[in-house]
Amino acid sequence: MSTEKKKNKTILSGIQPSGHLCIGNYVGALKNWVDLQYEYNSIFLVVDLHAITVRQTPSELRKQCLSFLAQYIACGIDPDTSTMVMQSHVSQHAELSWVLSTLTSMGELNRMTQFKDKSKRHSQNINAGLFTYPVLMAADILLYQADVVPVGADQKQHLELARDLAQRFNSRYSPTFSVPEPYIPKSGARVMSLQNPMKKMSKSDDNLNNLIALLDPPDVITRKIKRAVTDSGTDIRYDEVSRPGLANLISLYSSLSGMDIPTVENHFAGKQYSVLKKDLADLIVETLIPIQETYHSIIQDKDYLESILFNGANTAKYLARRTMSKVYRKVGFVVPKKEK
């Protein structure tokens, strides 16, 4: 598909402002967003409504939201090219979520594996929002008539629900929603936990030794990589099954260097694990320093960040109102006339 044709399509993605944006988010999402923003009409969300399914300290959540926005920009998301939106600034997210919830069966939500996982982690706060989270996620996507949604393995179920709800609404009433397609990146491996390589690296992990945060200073990055789990072998060879820790480091080096995995293996042939770890730490530091410098130069400029959110909300509200006007008419609501 040509870039010109892609530019007529909308791509949408978002990250919940909890924990620490990490190298896994960069490799798996943000790095791809930077390239995709020039090929599609791009909308990138900070999904703060989703964040409150887990108990938050209000002042910290506000800080996190602005920090995540600044990190998006520092990673290369261009405010003049992409629309960046704070989810709570557009009330239609919640409005559409309610309408879609009336089309969603309890059985569909009961099958969502993320609800089961999060219920175990937050057993003292298993709330209805946590259960209906996938419906709000579907609303995020369908509200802007997104054609393409980048998804990781843990979000495929949610995108399938969004597709089902779009088709269900279109069938029951009439064509209204674009049915979103998943975007599977050509490159960008799934980054695993440094201490438990059988588990995906998570920005919300309580053990910060499991992740490399985008804002970690160089000495912390070096220490975390040095302590990363490998195995008792001696040769640097990629094997996800029997040597997952080493495979994770090789994969991360490949993603950041642009070398394919066989080239990385050849590059480190005959060398010790310590050499791979040192070179990987240096590569991560080299990748993150310009991001950190940009971040620190804009995070204190609250007016600048709020202006981006103001512009993003205006663009998003225009699109959202168009969708909700159609939705409300089709479900049978009396839509008020525009004020003169």
C-alpha positions as CSV (number, residue, x, y, z in Angstrom):
1,M,0.0,0.0,0.0
2,S,1.4,3.4,-0.9
3,T,2.1,6.1,1.7
4,E,-0.5,8.3,0.1
5,K,-3.2,5.6,0.5
6,K,-2.2,4.9,4.1
7,K,-2.4,8.6,4.9
8,N,-6.1,8.4,4.3
9,K,-6.4,5.8,7.1
10,T,-6.3,6.5,10.8
11,I,-4.0,4.6,13.2
12,L,-4.7,4.8,17.0
13,S,-2.9,3.6,20.0
14,G,-2.4,4.5,23.7
15,I,-0.6,3.7,26.9
16,Q,-2.0,3.8,30.4
17,P,-0.1,6.3,32.6
18,S,1.0,3.9,35.3
19,G,4.4,2.7,36.4
20,H,7.4,3.6,34.3
21,L,7.5,3.7,30.5
22,C,10.3,1.2,29.7
23,I,12.5,0.0,26.9
24,G,9.8,-2.7,26.2
25,N,7.3,0.1,25.5
26,Y,9.9,1.9,23.3
27,V,10.8,-1.2,21.2
28,G,7.2,-2.6,21.1
29,A,5.2,0.6,20.6
30,L,6.8,4.0,20.7
31,K,9.5,3.4,18.2
32,N,6.9,2.1,15.7
33,W,4.6,5.0,16.4
34,V,7.3,7.4,15.4
35,D,7.6,5.8,11.9
36,L,3.9,5.3,11.5
37,Q,2.9,8.9,12.3
38,Y,4.1,10.0,8.8
39,E,2.2,7.2,7.0
40,Y,-1.2,7.5,8.7
41,N,-3.5,10.0,10.3
42,S,-2.2,9.3,13.8
43,I,-3.9,9.6,17.2
44,F,-2.0,8.7,20.3
45,L,-3.8,8.6,23.7
46,V,-2.7,8.8,27.3
47,V,-5.5,6.6,28.6
48,D,-6.0,8.0,32.1
49,L,-9.6,6.7,32.4
50,H,-8.2,3.2,32.3
51,A,-5.6,4.1,35.0
52,I,-8.2,4.6,37.7
53,T,-9.3,0.9,37.6
54,V,-6.4,0.6,40.0
55,R,-6.2,2.9,43.0
56,Q,-4.2,6.1,42.3
57,T,-2.9,9.0,44.2
58,P,-4.5,12.0,42.4
59,S,-1.5,14.3,42.4
60,E,0.7,11.5,41.2
61,L,-1.6,10.5,38.4
62,R,-1.7,14.1,37.1
63,K,2.1,14.1,37.2
64,Q,2.3,10.8,35.4
65,C,0.0,11.9,32.7
66,L,2.1,14.9,31.8
67,S,5.3,12.8,32.2
68,F,4.0,10.2,29.7
69,L,3.0,13.0,27.2
70,A,6.5,14.5,27.5
71,Q,8.1,11.1,27.0
72,Y,5.9,10.5,23.8
73,I,7.3,13.7,22.4
74,A,10.9,13.0,23.6
75,C,10.7,9.6,21.8
76,G,9.8,11.4,18.5
77,I,6.1,11.8,18.3
78,D,5.6,15.1,16.5
79,P,2.8,17.3,17.9
80,D,2.5,19.0,14.5
81,T,2.0,15.6,12.7
82,S,0.2,13.5,15.3
83,T,-2.8,14.2,17.5
84,M,-2.0,13.5,21.2
85,V,-5.0,13.2,23.5
86,M,-5.6,12.8,27.2
87,Q,-8.5,10.3,27.2
88,S,-10.4,12.1,30.0
89,H,-10.5,15.4,28.0
90,V,-12.9,13.8,25.5
91,S,-16.2,12.8,27.3
92,Q,-17.3,10.8,24.3
93,H,-15.0,8.0,25.3
94,A,-17.2,7.2,28.3
95,E,-20.4,7.9,26.4
96,L,-19.6,5.4,23.6
97,S,-18.4,2.9,26.2
98,W,-21.9,2.9,27.8
99,V,-23.6,2.4,24.4
100,L,-21.2,-0.5,23.5
101,S,-21.6,-2.1,26.9
102,T,-25.3,-2.7,26.0
103,L,-24.1,-4.8,23.1
104,T,-21.5,-6.7,25.0
105,S,-22.3,-10.0,26.8
106,M,-21.1,-11.0,30.2
107,G,-19.7,-14.1,28.7
108,E,-17.4,-12.1,26.4
109,L,-16.1,-10.1,29.3
110,N,-15.7,-13.2,31.5
111,R,-13.4,-14.7,28.8
112,M,-10.9,-11.8,29.0
113,T,-7.6,-13.1,30.3
114,Q,-6.4,-9.7,31.4
115,F,-9.2,-9.3,33.8
116,K,-8.2,-12.6,35.4
117,D,-4.6,-11.6,35.6
118,K,-5.3,-8.1,37.0
119,S,-7.8,-9.5,39.5
120,K,-5.0,-11.6,41.0
121,R,-2.7,-8.7,41.2
122,H,-5.3,-6.3,42.6
123,S,-7.4,-8.7,44.7
124,Q,-8.4,-6.0,47.2
125,N,-9.9,-3.8,44.4
126,I,-11.7,-6.0,41.9
127,N,-14.1,-3.3,40.6
128,A,-16.6,-3.2,37.8
129,G,-14.3,-0.8,35.8
130,L,-11.7,-3.5,35.7
131,F,-14.2,-5.9,34.4
132,T,-15.6,-3.6,31.7
133,Y,-12.2,-2.2,30.8
134,P,-12.2,-3.9,27.3
135,V,-15.5,-2.1,26.4
136,L,-13.9,1.3,27.1
137,M,-10.9,0.2,25.0
138,A,-13.2,-0.7,22.2
139,A,-14.8,2.8,22.5
140,D,-11.3,4.4,22.4
141,I,-10.7,2.7,19.0
142,L,-14.2,3.0,17.4
143,L,-14.8,6.6,18.5
144,Y,-12.2,7.9,16.0
145,Q,-13.0,5.4,13.3
146,A,-9.6,3.9,13.6
147,D,-8.6,1.7,10.6
148,V,-5.4,0.3,12.1
149,V,-4.4,-0.5,15.8
150,P,-0.9,-1.6,16.8
151,V,-1.4,-4.5,19.2
152,G,0.8,-6.7,21.3
153,A,0.0,-10.3,22.1
154,D,-1.7,-9.3,25.4
155,Q,-4.1,-6.9,23.7
156,K,-5.3,-9.1,20.8
157,Q,-8.3,-10.3,22.7
158,H,-9.4,-6.7,23.3
159,L,-9.0,-5.7,19.7
160,E,-11.1,-8.7,18.6
161,L,-13.8,-7.5,20.9
162,A,-13.6,-4.0,19.3
163,R,-14.0,-5.6,15.9
164,D,-16.9,-7.8,17.0
165,L,-18.7,-4.8,18.6
166,A,-18.2,-2.6,15.4
167,Q,-19.6,-5.4,13.3
168,R,-22.5,-6.0,15.7
169,F,-23.5,-2.4,15.8
170,N,-23.2,-2.0,12.0
171,S,-25.4,-5.1,11.5
172,R,-28.0,-4.1,14.1
173,Y,-28.4,-0.5,13.0
174,S,-26.5,0.3,9.8
175,P,-22.8,0.8,8.8
176,T,-21.4,3.3,11.3
177,F,-18.0,2.1,12.5
178,S,-14.8,1.2,10.6
179,V,-13.8,-2.3,11.6
180,P,-10.2,-1.9,12.8
181,E,-7.4,-4.1,11.6
182,P,-4.4,-5.1,13.8
183,Y,-1.0,-3.7,12.9
184,I,1.7,-6.2,13.4
185,P,5.1,-4.4,13.3
186,K,7.7,-5.6,10.9
187,S,10.3,-5.3,13.6
188,G,10.3,-4.9,17.3
189,A,10.6,-7.9,19.5
190,R,8.7,-8.6,22.7
191,V,11.0,-7.5,25.5
192,M,11.0,-9.8,28.5
193,S,11.6,-9.2,32.2
194,L,15.3,-9.0,33.0
195,Q,15.0,-11.1,36.1
196,N,12.2,-13.4,34.9
197,P,12.6,-13.8,31.1
198,M,9.5,-16.0,30.9
199,K,7.4,-12.9,31.6
200,K,6.9,-9.8,29.5
201,M,8.7,-6.7,30.7
202,S,6.0,-4.5,32.4
203,K,6.1,-0.8,33.1
204,S,4.0,-1.5,36.2
205,D,6.3,-4.2,37.7
206,D,6.8,-3.6,41.4
207,N,10.4,-4.9,41.0
208,L,12.3,-2.2,39.1
209,N,15.2,-4.5,38.5
210,N,12.9,-6.3,36.0
211,L,12.8,-3.3,33.6
212,I,14.8,-0.5,32.0
213,A,12.8,2.7,32.4
214,L,13.2,5.3,29.7
215,L,14.3,7.8,32.3
216,D,16.8,5.5,34.1
217,P,20.3,7.1,34.4
218,P,23.2,5.4,32.7
219,D,24.6,3.8,35.9
220,V,21.3,2.3,36.8
221,I,20.9,0.9,33.2
222,T,24.4,-0.6,33.4
223,R,23.7,-2.2,36.8
224,K,20.3,-3.7,35.7
225,I,21.7,-5.2,32.5
226,K,24.8,-6.6,34.3
227,R,22.4,-8.4,36.8
228,A,20.1,-9.6,34.0
229,V,19.4,-13.4,34.1
230,T,21.2,-15.5,31.5
231,D,22.2,-19.1,32.0
232,S,25.2,-21.3,32.6
233,G,26.2,-21.6,28.9
234,T,29.3,-20.0,27.3
235,D,28.4,-19.3,23.7
236,I,26.2,-16.4,22.7
237,R,23.4,-18.2,20.7
238,Y,19.7,-17.3,20.4
239,D,17.4,-20.0,21.8
240,E,14.1,-18.8,23.3
241,V,13.2,-22.2,24.7
242,S,16.3,-23.4,26.5
243,R,18.0,-20.0,27.0
244,P,15.3,-17.4,27.4
245,G,17.3,-14.9,29.4
246,L,20.2,-14.8,26.9
247,A,17.7,-14.7,24.0
248,N,16.0,-11.7,25.5
249,L,19.3,-9.8,25.6
250,I,20.2,-10.8,22.0
251,S,16.7,-9.8,20.8
252,L,16.9,-6.4,22.6
253,Y,20.4,-5.8,21.1
254,S,19.0,-6.7,17.6
255,S,16.0,-4.3,18.0
256,L,18.1,-1.3,19.0
257,S,21.1,-1.9,16.7
258,G,19.1,-2.8,13.6
259,M,21.1,-6.0,13.2
260,D,19.2,-9.2,12.6
261,I,19.7,-12.0,15.2
262,P,22.2,-14.1,13.2
263,T,24.3,-11.0,12.7
264,V,24.2,-10.3,16.4
265,E,25.3,-13.9,17.1
266,N,28.2,-13.6,14.7
267,H,29.2,-10.2,16.1
268,F,29.5,-11.7,19.6
269,A,30.9,-15.1,18.5
270,G,33.6,-16.3,20.9
271,K,32.9,-13.5,23.4
272,Q,31.7,-13.8,27.0
273,Y,28.2,-12.9,28.2
274,S,29.8,-9.9,30.1
275,V,30.8,-8.4,26.7
276,L,27.3,-8.7,25.4
277,K,25.9,-7.2,28.6
278,K,28.4,-4.3,28.5
279,D,27.7,-3.5,24.8
280,L,23.9,-3.8,25.3
281,A,24.0,-1.4,28.3
282,D,26.1,1.1,26.2
283,L,23.6,0.7,23.3
284,I,20.6,1.4,25.6
285,V,22.3,4.4,27.1
286,E,23.2,5.7,23.7
287,T,19.5,5.3,22.6
288,L,18.0,6.8,25.7
289,I,20.3,9.8,26.3
290,P,18.8,12.0,23.5
291,I,15.3,11.0,24.7
292,Q,16.1,11.9,28.3
293,E,17.7,15.2,27.2
294,T,14.5,16.2,25.3
295,Y,12.3,15.0,28.1
296,H,14.1,17.1,30.7
297,S,14.0,20.2,28.5
298,I,10.2,20.1,28.1
299,I,8.8,18.5,31.3
300,Q,9.0,21.7,33.2
301,D,7.2,23.7,30.5
302,K,3.7,23.0,31.6
303,D,2.2,25.6,29.2
304,Y,3.8,23.9,26.2
305,L,2.4,20.5,27.3
306,E,-1.0,21.9,28.1
307,S,-1.1,23.6,24.7
308,I,-0.5,20.2,23.0
309,L,-3.3,18.7,25.0
310,F,-5.6,21.6,24.2
311,N,-5.0,21.3,20.5
312,G,-5.3,17.5,20.7
313,A,-8.6,17.7,22.6
314,N,-10.0,20.1,20.0
315,T,-9.2,17.8,17.1
316,A,-10.3,14.7,19.0
317,K,-13.6,16.3,20.1
318,Y,-14.5,17.2,16.6
319,L,-14.0,13.6,15.4
320,A,-15.7,12.2,18.5
321,R,-18.8,14.4,18.1
322,R,-19.2,13.3,14.5
323,T,-19.2,9.6,15.6
324,M,-21.5,10.1,18.6
325,S,-24.0,12.1,16.6
326,K,-24.4,9.1,14.3
327,V,-24.5,6.6,17.1
328,Y,-27.1,8.5,19.1
329,R,-29.4,8.9,16.1
330,K,-29.1,5.2,15.2
331,V,-29.9,3.9,18.6
332,G,-33.0,6.1,18.8
333,F,-32.0,9.0,21.0
334,V,-33.4,12.5,20.3
335,V,-30.4,14.5,19.3
336,P,-30.6,18.2,20.2
337,K,-30.4,20.7,17.4
338,K,-27.3,22.8,17.2
339,E,-27.5,26.1,19.0
340,K,-27.9,29.1,16.7
